[in-house]
Amino acid sequence: MSVKNRRHIIIAGSTKCGTTALFRYLSDHPRIAGSRVKETRYFLDAKHELAPEVRFDTQPGSYERLWGDVPGEQFLLEATPDYMYSRGIWQRLAEQVPDAHIIILLRNPVARLQSWYRYSLQRGLLADTSTFDDYVTSQLRGVNPESGSHPYSRALAEGKYATFLAGLVGTWRASRLHLISSEELLSDPLAVMVRLCRALEVEDTPYHTYEFRKQNVSRPTRAPSVHRGLSGVWRRIEWTLGRSRSLLMGAQHLKRALRPLYWSLNGGRGGYASRTRMSPSLEADVDRFYEASIAELCRLLQGAGQHVPGWALSHEREAH
């Protein structure tokens, strides 16, 4: 069955906004099949640093293979939050999967910056001595912290959501475009899932007794390089075992069972809360950096009749 003849749900943005949690919640619905690897990255442009070997331009027609044998009546779900920042992505999706439901999660950009900072420390992308002020200031000045290729070094600029959504909002069919506030997904996941199920025209019953768990939470590690390396190994395991859904589920169950042991060996002390505070002067600079972009986001979403996140509305009210 061709790509255009399948029903697709694509979580296309944004990074550090809860896409892993939403992918897990949706994958557990009986009418929705999650891809064997959460981030297929299939539609990323060739120059994107995360672009995989199996792509729309290298192996056309192979997209549906990323799910294995799935009944035709099920939605095919994937979540590649970096799509939102890939060159030409909205035109590419319109050509390849024109009837897909596109989901975009949007988080307060400062909270998203804090999440990227925690992630970067956990993975060893930043030196442990790097402060949050250092991380943000280097981006405000246009200086990449320690790498010019990884998305963590563009987190500040990529929080200007309106820039990246201009080619999507107002052009994609409104009934198939779903803007979700990350803060609402965290505070009231049931309400979000019920609303989403109704938009997808699937039963919301599975979520009334569902246990909504946080996913992919960054925490301190004793050996960040080990954590980063094991994450890469796990992605390769997912790709290898993904052809057999039963084998993949078995591996995922084993991973969950071993998680407490892993964190007892490689978990660091304390948390990151005290490390993600900005100095008052820098906070004012960041607020000015995002002010016009948040105003533009509100105009863009309101003009298209789309949901505007509460944090964006609050920022606009305070600005006026």
PyMOL commands that set and color helices and strands:
alter all, ss='L'
color gray80, all
select helices_A, chain A and resi 3-5+19-27+63-66+81-85+89-96+109-123+132-140+151-154+157-159+161-165+174-176+182-187+189-200+205-207+224-241+245-266+273-275+280-303+310-319
alter helices_A, ss='H'
color red, helices_A
select strands_A, chain A and resi 8-13+32-34+75-79+101-106+177-181
alter strands_A, ss='S'
color yellow, strands_A
deselect
rebuild
show_as cartoon
